[in-house]
Amino acid sequence: MEGNTTFYATPSQEQCRQWRSQVPDDFRFLLKFPRLITHDRLLSGAGREVSDFLEIIAPLNDVLGPILLQLPASFGPERLENLWRFMDALPPTLTCTVEVRHSAFFDKGEAEKALNRGLRERRIARVCMDSRALFAATPDNEETRDAQRKKPRVPVHLLPVDAAPVIRFVGHPDLEANRPFLAPWVERAAAWIEEGKRPYIFMHMPNKGDALSLAALWNELLRERAPMVDALDLDETQPQMGLF
């Protein structure tokens, strides 16, 4: 589960205990570092905030996937040393994944090479954002226009690295229109699974209420290619309780 909640507001430790009690041992949370750390401080001078955050989420330690370090478009090549100092100061047992949005990290120049080299050296996955389906949509309603304003339109750059891949797919508002955009990811995800990797793939839609339908379509397509994948149990008729 992608944890946007922690980006905007840090939960209490008791809330984290409740989340842990609601999930099985093979579930994984991919929480985001708080906005204060990544966007306001730009990874500089936030040692106390990082320590406090890690202490609060400690009840989830055994079900944590990589923590998402989502950096703003203002975090450019001149701040890469901030990133490396930040990563190198984290507890060695902590796994992270990094999402960048500055255009210099997508032009295949020296800045992107430096970023990728540093991530490979640290065995850290680079989040791959795929918003092509979203931007293929005609912005003829407010939800689509809002999503196209807020979601980054960046090239799809996937960095091969010795870490679990992390993909964020932002869909077309017409569910069926997503099939051709999902097809290459189905093949790639199936290959990863066959290699014994555990990819993390998140589905977003302009209307958040449609995300479950996109996830169901993704699961259907992936199971056709990789039958060993478990079917999703999405009962939308049940009331949401607690975390779910």
TIVO-610860 format. One line per 8 residues: their letters; for each residue x, y, z of C-alpha. Coordinates in steps of 0.5 Angstrom, whole numbers, plus 500, padded with zeros to 3 digits. Example, Ala and Ser with C-alpha at 12.3 -4.5 7.8 and 13.67 -1.06 7.14 Angstrom:
as	525 491 516 | 527 498 514
//
This chain:
megnttfy	500 500 500 | 503 507 498 | 502 511 504 | 501 518 502 | 498 520 509 | 505 520 512 | 507 526 507 | 502 531 509
atpsqeqc	501 529 517 | 505 524 521 | 501 519 524 | 501 517 532 | 505 511 534 | 498 508 536 | 495 509 530 | 501 505 527
rqwrsqvp	500 500 532 | 493 499 529 | 495 499 522 | 500 493 524 | 494 490 527 | 490 490 521 | 495 487 516 | 498 480 515
ddfrfllk	505 479 515 | 506 479 508 | 503 486 507 | 508 492 506 | 507 499 507 | 511 504 503 | 510 510 507 | 512 517 504
fprlithd	517 521 508 | 514 527 511 | 513 534 506 | 517 538 512 | 523 533 510 | 523 533 503 | 520 539 500 | 521 544 506
rllsgagr	528 542 508 | 530 539 502 | 533 534 506 | 538 539 509 | 538 540 517 | 532 535 518 | 536 530 523 | 531 530 529
evsdflei	525 530 524 | 527 524 521 | 529 521 528 | 522 522 530 | 518 520 524 | 522 513 524 | 521 512 532 | 513 513 530
iaplndvl	513 508 525 | 517 503 529 | 511 499 530 | 510 497 522 | 518 496 522 | 516 488 520 | 512 490 514 | 515 496 512
gpillqlp	517 496 504 | 522 501 502 | 520 508 504 | 518 513 499 | 523 519 498 | 519 524 494 | 523 530 492 | 520 536 489
asfgperl	521 539 482 | 525 544 486 | 530 539 488 | 535 539 482 | 542 537 481 | 546 542 485 | 542 539 491 | 545 531 490
enlwrfmd	550 532 496 | 544 533 500 | 541 526 498 | 547 522 499 | 548 525 506 | 541 524 507 | 541 517 505 | 548 515 508
alpptltc	545 517 515 | 539 513 515 | 539 506 519 | 542 501 515 | 536 496 516 | 532 502 513 | 530 501 505 | 528 507 501
tvevrhsa	526 509 494 | 527 515 491 | 522 519 486 | 525 526 483 | 522 531 478 | 527 536 476 | 527 536 469 | 535 535 469
ffdkgeae	534 528 472 | 530 526 465 | 535 529 460 | 540 523 460 | 546 528 461 | 551 529 467 | 546 530 472 | 542 524 471
kalnrglr	548 520 470 | 550 522 477 | 543 521 480 | 543 514 477 | 550 512 479 | 549 514 486 | 543 510 487 | 546 504 484
erriarvc	552 505 489 | 547 505 494 | 542 499 491 | 536 504 491 | 531 504 486 | 529 510 483 | 521 511 482 | 518 510 475
mdsralfa	512 515 474 | 508 513 468 | 503 518 467 | 502 517 459 | 495 514 460 | 493 520 464 | 496 526 459 | 493 522 453
atpdneet	486 523 456 | 482 529 453 | 481 534 459 | 474 535 458 | 472 535 466 | 475 538 472 | 478 531 475 | 482 530 469
rdaqrkkp	484 537 468 | 486 537 476 | 490 531 475 | 494 533 469 | 495 540 473 | 498 536 479 | 501 530 476 | 508 530 473
rvpvhllp	509 529 466 | 516 526 466 | 519 521 461 | 519 514 463 | 526 512 466 | 527 506 469 | 533 504 472 | 536 497 473
vdaapvir	538 496 480 | 539 491 485 | 533 493 489 | 525 492 488 | 522 496 482 | 517 501 484 | 512 504 479 | 507 509 480
fvghpdle	502 509 474 | 497 514 473 | 491 512 469 | 486 515 463 | 480 516 466 | 476 511 461 | 478 505 464 | 478 501 458
anrpflap	483 506 455 | 489 504 460 | 489 497 457 | 495 499 451 | 499 503 457 | 498 497 462 | 501 492 457 | 508 493 457
wveraaaw	508 493 464 | 504 487 465 | 510 484 461 | 515 487 465 | 512 485 472 | 511 478 470 | 518 478 468 | 520 481 475
ieegkrpy	516 476 478 | 519 470 474 | 526 472 476 | 524 472 484 | 523 480 485 | 517 483 488 | 516 489 484 | 511 495 488
ifmhmpnk	506 497 482 | 501 503 484 | 495 505 481 | 492 512 481 | 486 515 477 | 484 522 476 | 478 520 480 | 481 517 486
gdalslaa	474 512 487 | 476 509 480 | 483 507 483 | 480 500 485 | 477 499 478 | 484 500 475 | 487 495 480 | 482 490 478
lwnellre	484 491 471 | 491 491 472 | 491 484 476 | 486 481 471 | 492 483 466 | 497 480 470 | 494 474 472 | 493 472 465
rapmvdal	501 473 463 | 503 470 470 | 498 465 473 | 502 465 480 | 500 472 482 | 494 472 487 | 487 474 485 | 485 481 488
dldetqpq	480 481 493 | 476 487 492 | 469 487 495 | 467 494 494 | 460 493 497 | 463 492 504 | 464 498 509 | 471 501 510
mglf	473 499 517 | 479 502 520 | 485 502 515 | 481 499 509
//
